[in-house]
Amino acid sequence: MVEITEEGASAHIDKMAKKYLGVDKYPYGQPGEVRVLYKIKPEHTQVMG
């Protein structure tokens, strides 16, 4: 794991909502919820094909 942060997490879910739901703001957020981003670094990858 590289980083766990709340910074930018709300903006990130809004960006994903725009991409996948076609709306500007994530519509399923609940009052008081805390969003967290987990940034990870892969140790290895595998390719098939």
CHARMM-style PDB file with segment names, atoms N, HN, CA, C and O in Angstrom:
ATOM      1  N   MET     1       0.839  -1.169   0.000  1.00  0.00      PROA
ATOM      2  CA  MET     1       0.000   0.000   0.000  1.00  0.00      PROA
ATOM      3  C   MET     1       0.884   1.232   0.000  1.00  0.00      PROA
ATOM      4  O   MET     1       1.914   1.263   0.673  1.00  0.00      PROA
ATOM      5  N   VAL     2       0.488   2.237  -0.745  1.00  0.00      PROA
ATOM      6  HN  VAL     2      -0.348   2.211  -1.292  1.00  0.00      PROA
ATOM      7  CA  VAL     2       1.280   3.453  -0.841  1.00  0.00      PROA
ATOM      8  C   VAL     2       0.687   4.560   0.027  1.00  0.00      PROA
ATOM      9  O   VAL     2       1.417   5.252   0.737  1.00  0.00      PROA
ATOM     10  N   GLU     3      -0.658   4.732  -0.028  1.00  0.00      PROA
ATOM     11  HN  GLU     3      -1.251   4.170  -0.605  1.00  0.00      PROA
ATOM     12  CA  GLU     3      -1.266   5.846   0.707  1.00  0.00      PROA
ATOM     13  C   GLU     3      -2.749   5.576   0.962  1.00  0.00      PROA
ATOM     14  O   GLU     3      -3.438   4.979   0.135  1.00  0.00      PROA
ATOM     15  N   ILE     4      -3.221   6.023   2.115  1.00  0.00      PROA
ATOM     16  HN  ILE     4      -2.662   6.508   2.788  1.00  0.00      PROA
ATOM     17  CA  ILE     4      -4.640   6.038   2.435  1.00  0.00      PROA
ATOM     18  C   ILE     4      -4.966   7.482   2.786  1.00  0.00      PROA
ATOM     19  O   ILE     4      -4.351   8.058   3.683  1.00  0.00      PROA
ATOM     20  N   THR     5      -5.933   8.072   2.081  1.00  0.00      PROA
ATOM     21  HN  THR     5      -6.433   7.605   1.352  1.00  0.00      PROA
ATOM     22  CA  THR     5      -6.245   9.472   2.306  1.00  0.00      PROA
ATOM     23  C   THR     5      -7.713   9.767   2.033  1.00  0.00      PROA
ATOM     24  O   THR     5      -8.354   9.099   1.222  1.00  0.00      PROA
ATOM     25  N   GLU     6      -8.233  10.766   2.715  1.00  0.00      PROA
ATOM     26  HN  GLU     6      -7.713  11.309   3.374  1.00  0.00      PROA
ATOM     27  CA  GLU     6      -9.578  11.264   2.436  1.00  0.00      PROA
ATOM     28  C   GLU     6      -9.519  12.401   1.418  1.00  0.00      PROA
ATOM     29  O   GLU     6     -10.520  12.721   0.776  1.00  0.00      PROA
ATOM     30  N   GLU     7      -8.348  13.005   1.276  1.00  0.00      PROA
ATOM     31  HN  GLU     7      -7.535  12.745   1.797  1.00  0.00      PROA
ATOM     32  CA  GLU     7      -8.175  14.154   0.389  1.00  0.00      PROA
ATOM     33  C   GLU     7      -8.436  13.767  -1.063  1.00  0.00      PROA
ATOM     34  O   GLU     7      -7.796  12.859  -1.595  1.00  0.00      PROA
ATOM     35  N   GLY     8      -9.371  14.454  -1.696  1.00  0.00      PROA
ATOM     36  HN  GLY     8      -9.890  15.191  -1.264  1.00  0.00      PROA
ATOM     37  CA  GLY     8      -9.687  14.200  -3.088  1.00  0.00      PROA
ATOM     38  C   GLY     8     -10.653  13.057  -3.331  1.00  0.00      PROA
ATOM     39  O   GLY     8     -11.027  12.803  -4.476  1.00  0.00      PROA
ATOM     40  N   ALA     9     -11.069  12.358  -2.275  1.00  0.00      PROA
ATOM     41  HN  ALA     9     -10.765  12.564  -1.344  1.00  0.00      PROA
ATOM     42  CA  ALA     9     -11.934  11.192  -2.449  1.00  0.00      PROA
ATOM     43  C   ALA     9     -13.323  11.579  -2.961  1.00  0.00      PROA
ATOM     44  O   ALA     9     -13.882  10.881  -3.807  1.00  0.00      PROA
ATOM     45  N   SER    10     -13.882  12.673  -2.461  1.00  0.00      PROA
ATOM     46  HN  SER    10     -13.429  13.239  -1.774  1.00  0.00      PROA
ATOM     47  CA  SER    10     -15.205  13.107  -2.924  1.00  0.00      PROA
ATOM     48  C   SER    10     -15.150  13.545  -4.383  1.00  0.00      PROA
ATOM     49  O   SER    10     -16.053  13.232  -5.159  1.00  0.00      PROA
ATOM     50  N   ALA    11     -14.105  14.262  -4.757  1.00  0.00      PROA
ATOM     51  HN  ALA    11     -13.372  14.516  -4.127  1.00  0.00      PROA
ATOM     52  CA  ALA    11     -13.943  14.683  -6.149  1.00  0.00      PROA
ATOM     53  C   ALA    11     -13.783  13.467  -7.055  1.00  0.00      PROA
ATOM     54  O   ALA    11     -14.286  13.458  -8.179  1.00  0.00      PROA
ATOM     55  N   HSD    12     -13.087  12.446  -6.572  1.00  0.00      PROA
ATOM     56  HN  HSD    12     -12.679  12.454  -5.659  1.00  0.00      PROA
ATOM     57  CA  HSD    12     -12.869  11.236  -7.360  1.00  0.00      PROA
ATOM     58  C   HSD    12     -14.186  10.505  -7.640  1.00  0.00      PROA
ATOM     59  O   HSD    12     -14.430  10.091  -8.773  1.00  0.00      PROA
ATOM     60  N   ILE    13     -15.038  10.343  -6.617  1.00  0.00      PROA
ATOM     61  HN  ILE    13     -14.840  10.679  -5.696  1.00  0.00      PROA
ATOM     62  CA  ILE    13     -16.306   9.648  -6.834  1.00  0.00      PROA
ATOM     63  C   ILE    13     -17.215  10.463  -7.748  1.00  0.00      PROA
ATOM     64  O   ILE    13     -17.990   9.893  -8.516  1.00  0.00      PROA
ATOM     65  N   ASP    14     -17.130  11.798  -7.674  1.00  0.00      PROA
ATOM     66  HN  ASP    14     -16.500  12.261  -7.050  1.00  0.00      PROA
ATOM     67  CA  ASP    14     -17.902  12.639  -8.593  1.00  0.00      PROA
ATOM     68  C   ASP    14     -17.421  12.454 -10.030  1.00  0.00      PROA
ATOM     69  O   ASP    14     -18.229  12.430 -10.959  1.00  0.00      PROA
ATOM     70  N   LYS    15     -16.118  12.323 -10.212  1.00  0.00      PROA
ATOM     71  HN  LYS    15     -15.462  12.342  -9.457  1.00  0.00      PROA
ATOM     72  CA  LYS    15     -15.558  12.089 -11.545  1.00  0.00      PROA
ATOM     73  C   LYS    15     -16.011  10.734 -12.099  1.00  0.00      PROA
ATOM     74  O   LYS    15     -16.337  10.612 -13.279  1.00  0.00      PROA
ATOM     75  N   MET    16     -16.024   9.720 -11.229  1.00  0.00      PROA
ATOM     76  HN  MET    16     -15.758   9.820 -10.270  1.00  0.00      PROA
ATOM     77  CA  MET    16     -16.485   8.403 -11.648  1.00  0.00      PROA
ATOM     78  C   MET    16     -17.980   8.421 -11.985  1.00  0.00      PROA
ATOM     79  O   MET    16     -18.413   7.763 -12.931  1.00  0.00      PROA
ATOM     80  N   ALA    17     -18.762   9.174 -11.211  1.00  0.00      PROA
ATOM     81  HN  ALA    17     -18.410   9.709 -10.442  1.00  0.00      PROA
ATOM     82  CA  ALA    17     -20.199   9.293 -11.475  1.00  0.00      PROA
ATOM     83  C   ALA    17     -20.428   9.950 -12.833  1.00  0.00      PROA
ATOM     84  O   ALA    17     -21.335   9.561 -13.568  1.00  0.00      PROA
ATOM     85  N   LYS    18     -19.609  10.943 -13.165  1.00  0.00      PROA
ATOM     86  HN  LYS    18     -18.872  11.259 -12.568  1.00  0.00      PROA
ATOM     87  CA  LYS    18     -19.723  11.604 -14.473  1.00  0.00      PROA
ATOM     88  C   LYS    18     -19.443  10.604 -15.589  1.00  0.00      PROA
ATOM     89  O   LYS    18     -20.166  10.555 -16.584  1.00  0.00      PROA
ATOM     90  N   LYS    19     -18.407   9.821 -15.420  1.00  0.00      PROA
ATOM     91  HN  LYS    19     -17.820   9.861 -14.611  1.00  0.00      PROA
ATOM     92  CA  LYS    19     -18.003   8.866 -16.447  1.00  0.00      PROA
ATOM     93  C   LYS    19     -19.016   7.739 -16.615  1.00  0.00      PROA
ATOM     94  O   LYS    19     -19.391   7.409 -17.740  1.00  0.00      PROA
ATOM     95  N   TYR    20     -19.461   7.148 -15.515  1.00  0.00      PROA
ATOM     96  HN  TYR    20     -19.157   7.416 -14.601  1.00  0.00      PROA
ATOM     97  CA  TYR    20     -20.275   5.938 -15.586  1.00  0.00      PROA
ATOM     98  C   TYR    20     -21.786   6.160 -15.458  1.00  0.00      PROA
ATOM     99  O   TYR    20     -22.577   5.341 -15.926  1.00  0.00      PROA
ATOM    100  N   LEU    21     -22.185   7.267 -14.824  1.00  0.00      PROA
ATOM    101  HN  LEU    21     -21.543   7.932 -14.444  1.00  0.00      PROA
ATOM    102  CA  LEU    21     -23.616   7.520 -14.626  1.00  0.00      PROA
ATOM    103  C   LEU    21     -24.125   8.716 -15.419  1.00  0.00      PROA
ATOM    104  O   LEU    21     -25.333   8.911 -15.557  1.00  0.00      PROA
ATOM    105  N   GLY    22     -23.180   9.531 -15.949  1.00  0.00      PROA
ATOM    106  HN  GLY    22     -22.199   9.372 -15.837  1.00  0.00      PROA
ATOM    107  CA  GLY    22     -23.578  10.702 -16.722  1.00  0.00      PROA
ATOM    108  C   GLY    22     -24.122  11.842 -15.876  1.00  0.00      PROA
ATOM    109  O   GLY    22     -24.858  12.687 -16.386  1.00  0.00      PROA
ATOM    110  N   VAL    23     -23.774  11.884 -14.594  1.00  0.00      PROA
ATOM    111  HN  VAL    23     -23.176  11.197 -14.180  1.00  0.00      PROA
ATOM    112  CA  VAL    23     -24.208  12.961 -13.703  1.00  0.00      PROA
ATOM    113  C   VAL    23     -22.977  13.664 -13.130  1.00  0.00      PROA
ATOM    114  O   VAL    23     -21.900  13.075 -13.041  1.00  0.00      PROA
ATOM    115  N   ASP    24     -23.150  14.937 -12.740  1.00  0.00      PROA
ATOM    116  HN  ASP    24     -24.026  15.416 -12.812  1.00  0.00      PROA
ATOM    117  CA  ASP    24     -22.015  15.718 -12.245  1.00  0.00      PROA
ATOM    118  C   ASP    24     -21.610  15.377 -10.815  1.00  0.00      PROA
ATOM    119  O   ASP    24     -20.444  15.520 -10.448  1.00  0.00      PROA
ATOM    120  N   LYS    25     -22.557  14.931 -10.015  1.00  0.00      PROA
ATOM    121  HN  LYS    25     -23.505  14.815 -10.313  1.00  0.00      PROA
ATOM    122  CA  LYS    25     -22.276  14.634  -8.611  1.00  0.00      PROA
ATOM    123  C   LYS    25     -22.790  13.234  -8.277  1.00  0.00      PROA
ATOM    124  O   LYS    25     -23.872  12.844  -8.715  1.00  0.00      PROA
ATOM    125  N   TYR    26     -22.020  12.491  -7.509  1.00  0.00      PROA
ATOM    126  HN  TYR    26     -21.141  12.808  -7.153  1.00  0.00      PROA
ATOM    127  CA  TYR    26     -22.403  11.144  -7.094  1.00  0.00      PROA
ATOM    128  C   TYR    26     -23.742  11.199  -6.357  1.00  0.00      PROA
ATOM    129  O   TYR    26     -23.845  11.860  -5.324  1.00  0.00      PROA
ATOM    130  N   PRO    27     -24.759  10.520  -6.866  1.00  0.00      PROA
ATOM    131  CA  PRO    27     -26.102  10.685  -6.322  1.00  0.00      PROA
ATOM    132  C   PRO    27     -26.438   9.817  -5.099  1.00  0.00      PROA
ATOM    133  O   PRO    27     -27.507   9.991  -4.513  1.00  0.00      PROA
ATOM    134  N   TYR    28     -25.574   8.907  -4.706  1.00  0.00      PROA
ATOM    135  HN  TYR    28     -24.706   8.765  -5.181  1.00  0.00      PROA
ATOM    136  CA  TYR    28     -25.920   7.965  -3.644  1.00  0.00      PROA
ATOM    137  C   TYR    28     -25.201   8.226  -2.325  1.00  0.00      PROA
ATOM    138  O   TYR    28     -25.212   7.377  -1.434  1.00  0.00      PROA
ATOM    139  N   GLY    29     -24.581   9.386  -2.195  1.00  0.00      PROA
ATOM    140  HN  GLY    29     -24.572  10.076  -2.919  1.00  0.00      PROA
ATOM    141  CA  GLY    29     -23.893   9.718  -0.957  1.00  0.00      PROA
ATOM    142  C   GLY    29     -24.860   9.906   0.192  1.00  0.00      PROA
ATOM    143  O   GLY    29     -25.979  10.381  -0.002  1.00  0.00      PROA
ATOM    144  N   GLN    30     -24.433   9.536   1.387  1.00  0.00      PROA
ATOM    145  HN  GLN    30     -23.524   9.150   1.545  1.00  0.00      PROA
ATOM    146  CA  GLN    30     -25.252   9.655   2.591  1.00  0.00      PROA
ATOM    147  C   GLN    30     -24.655  10.718   3.509  1.00  0.00      PROA
ATOM    148  O   GLN    30     -23.435  10.877   3.558  1.00  0.00      PROA
ATOM    149  N   PRO    31     -25.498  11.446   4.235  1.00  0.00      PROA
ATOM    150  CA  PRO    31     -24.982  12.448   5.175  1.00  0.00      PROA
ATOM    151  C   PRO    31     -24.033  11.816   6.184  1.00  0.00      PROA
ATOM    152  O   PRO    31     -24.320  10.759   6.747  1.00  0.00      PROA
ATOM    153  N   GLY    32     -22.911  12.470   6.404  1.00  0.00      PROA
ATOM    154  HN  GLY    32     -22.679  13.328   5.947  1.00  0.00      PROA
ATOM    155  CA  GLY    32     -21.952  12.009   7.391  1.00  0.00      PROA
ATOM    156  C   GLY    32     -20.985  10.936   6.927  1.00  0.00      PROA
ATOM    157  O   GLY    32     -20.071  10.575   7.669  1.00  0.00      PROA
ATOM    158  N   GLU    33     -21.162  10.413   5.711  1.00  0.00      PROA
ATOM    159  HN  GLU    33     -21.904  10.706   5.108  1.00  0.00      PROA
ATOM    160  CA  GLU    33     -20.243   9.370   5.264  1.00  0.00      PROA
ATOM    161  C   GLU    33     -18.864   9.962   4.976  1.00  0.00      PROA
ATOM    162  O   GLU    33     -18.741  11.134   4.621  1.00  0.00      PROA
ATOM    163  N   VAL    34     -17.851   9.149   5.132  1.00  0.00      PROA
ATOM    164  HN  VAL    34     -17.951   8.197   5.421  1.00  0.00      PROA
ATOM    165  CA  VAL    34     -16.475   9.559   4.883  1.00  0.00      PROA
ATOM    166  C   VAL    34     -15.940   8.719   3.732  1.00  0.00      PROA
ATOM    167  O   VAL    34     -15.992   7.490   3.779  1.00  0.00      PROA
ATOM    168  N   ARG    35     -15.434   9.370   2.714  1.00  0.00      PROA
ATOM    169  HN  ARG    35     -15.392  10.368   2.676  1.00  0.00      PROA
ATOM    170  CA  ARG    35     -14.861   8.666   1.568  1.00  0.00      PROA
ATOM    171  C   ARG    35     -13.351   8.602   1.729  1.00  0.00      PROA
ATOM    172  O   ARG    35     -12.722   9.557   2.185  1.00  0.00      PROA
ATOM    173  N   VAL    36     -12.781   7.476   1.355  1.00  0.00      PROA
ATOM    174  HN  VAL    36     -13.292   6.700   0.986  1.00  0.00      PROA
ATOM    175  CA  VAL    36     -11.346   7.251   1.503  1.00  0.00      PROA
ATOM    176  C   VAL    36     -10.800   6.706   0.195  1.00  0.00      PROA
ATOM    177  O   VAL    36     -11.429   5.863  -0.444  1.00  0.00      PROA
ATOM    178  N   LEU    37      -9.633   7.188  -0.202  1.00  0.00      PROA
ATOM    179  HN  LEU    37      -9.122   7.873   0.317  1.00  0.00      PROA
ATOM    180  CA  LEU    37      -8.922   6.645  -1.364  1.00  0.00      PROA
ATOM    181  C   LEU    37      -7.782   5.756  -0.870  1.00  0.00      PROA
ATOM    182  O   LEU    37      -6.997   6.155  -0.009  1.00  0.00      PROA
ATOM    183  N   TYR    38      -7.704   4.565  -1.419  1.00  0.00      PROA
ATOM    184  HN  TYR    38      -8.341   4.241  -2.119  1.00  0.00      PROA
ATOM    185  CA  TYR    38      -6.581   3.674  -1.162  1.00  0.00      PROA
ATOM    186  C   TYR    38      -5.727   3.658  -2.415  1.00  0.00      PROA
ATOM    187  O   TYR    38      -6.165   3.178  -3.461  1.00  0.00      PROA
ATOM    188  N   LYS    39      -4.526   4.173  -2.318  1.00  0.00      PROA
ATOM    189  HN  LYS    39      -4.171   4.562  -1.468  1.00  0.00      PROA
ATOM    190  CA  LYS    39      -3.608   4.164  -3.452  1.00  0.00      PROA
ATOM    191  C   LYS    39      -2.629   3.019  -3.242  1.00  0.00      PROA
ATOM    192  O   LYS    39      -1.937   2.955  -2.226  1.00  0.00      PROA
ATOM    193  N   ILE    40      -2.582   2.119  -4.215  1.00  0.00      PROA
ATOM    194  HN  ILE    40      -3.144   2.171  -5.040  1.00  0.00      PROA
ATOM    195  CA  ILE    40      -1.741   0.929  -4.075  1.00  0.00      PROA
ATOM    196  C   ILE    40      -0.711   0.867  -5.191  1.00  0.00      PROA
ATOM    197  O   ILE    40      -0.896   1.440  -6.265  1.00  0.00      PROA
ATOM    198  N   LYS    41       0.357   0.175  -4.921  1.00  0.00      PROA
ATOM    199  HN  LYS    41       0.508  -0.290  -4.048  1.00  0.00      PROA
ATOM    200  CA  LYS    41       1.402  -0.045  -5.912  1.00  0.00      PROA
ATOM    201  C   LYS    41       1.472  -1.543  -6.180  1.00  0.00      PROA
ATOM    202  O   LYS    41       1.772  -2.317  -5.271  1.00  0.00      PROA
ATOM    203  N   PRO    42       1.198  -1.964  -7.415  1.00  0.00      PROA
ATOM    204  CA  PRO    42       1.249  -3.400  -7.709  1.00  0.00      PROA
ATOM    205  C   PRO    42       2.673  -3.930  -7.574  1.00  0.00      PROA
ATOM    206  O   PRO    42       3.641  -3.247  -7.908  1.00  0.00      PROA
ATOM    207  N   GLU    43       2.777  -5.140  -7.087  1.00  0.00      PROA
ATOM    208  HN  GLU    43       1.990  -5.695  -6.816  1.00  0.00      PROA
ATOM    209  CA  GLU    43       4.095  -5.788  -6.962  1.00  0.00      PROA
ATOM    210  C   GLU    43       4.477  -6.479  -8.262  1.00  0.00      PROA
ATOM    211  O   GLU    43       5.662  -6.574  -8.582  1.00  0.00      PROA
ATOM    212  N   HSD    44       3.490  -6.967  -9.021  1.00  0.00      PROA
ATOM    213  HN  HSD    44       2.527  -6.890  -8.761  1.00  0.00      PROA
ATOM    214  CA  HSD    44       3.771  -7.574 -10.316  1.00  0.00      PROA
ATOM    215  C   HSD    44       2.490  -7.581 -11.142  1.00  0.00      PROA
ATOM    216  O   HSD    44       1.396  -7.398 -10.607  1.00  0.00      PROA
ATOM    217  N   THR    45       2.629  -7.789 -12.418  1.00  0.00      PROA
ATOM    218  HN  THR    45       3.517  -7.937 -12.853  1.00  0.00      PROA
ATOM    219  CA  THR    45       1.478  -7.884 -13.312  1.00  0.00      PROA
ATOM    220  C   THR    45       1.635  -9.145 -14.160  1.00  0.00      PROA
ATOM    221  O   THR    45       2.719  -9.719 -14.263  1.00  0.00      PROA
ATOM    222  N   GLN    46       0.525  -9.554 -14.758  1.00  0.00      PROA
ATOM    223  HN  GLN    46      -0.356  -9.087 -14.674  1.00  0.00      PROA
ATOM    224  CA  GLN    46       0.553 -10.734 -15.613  1.00  0.00      PROA
ATOM    225  C   GLN    46      -0.254 -10.421 -16.858  1.00  0.00      PROA
ATOM    226  O   GLN    46      -1.326  -9.822 -16.770  1.00  0.00      PROA
ATOM    227  N   VAL    47       0.247 -10.816 -18.007  1.00  0.00      PROA
ATOM    228  HN  VAL    47       1.118 -11.302 -18.079  1.00  0.00      PROA
ATOM    229  CA  VAL    47      -0.425 -10.579 -19.273  1.00  0.00      PROA
ATOM    230  C   VAL    47      -0.671 -11.909 -19.957  1.00  0.00      PROA
ATOM    231  O   VAL    47       0.205 -12.772 -20.006  1.00  0.00      PROA
ATOM    232  N   MET    48      -1.876 -12.062 -20.485  1.00  0.00      PROA
ATOM    233  HN  MET    48      -2.588 -11.360 -20.445  1.00  0.00      PROA
ATOM    234  CA  MET    48      -2.203 -13.274 -21.250  1.00  0.00      PROA
ATOM    235  C   MET    48      -2.588 -12.844 -22.651  1.00  0.00      PROA
ATOM    236  O   MET    48      -3.177 -11.780 -22.841  1.00  0.00      PROA
ATOM    237  N   GLY    49      -2.264 -13.655 -23.613  1.00  0.00      PROA
ATOM    238  HN  GLY    49      -1.785 -14.520 -23.458  1.00  0.00      PROA
ATOM    239  CA  GLY    49      -2.706 -13.373 -24.981  1.00  0.00      PROA
ATOM    240  C   GLY    49      -1.622 -13.001 -25.829  1.00  0.00      PROA
ATOM    241  OT1 GLY    49      -1.828 -12.731 -27.012  1.00  0.00      PROA
TER     242      GLY     49
END
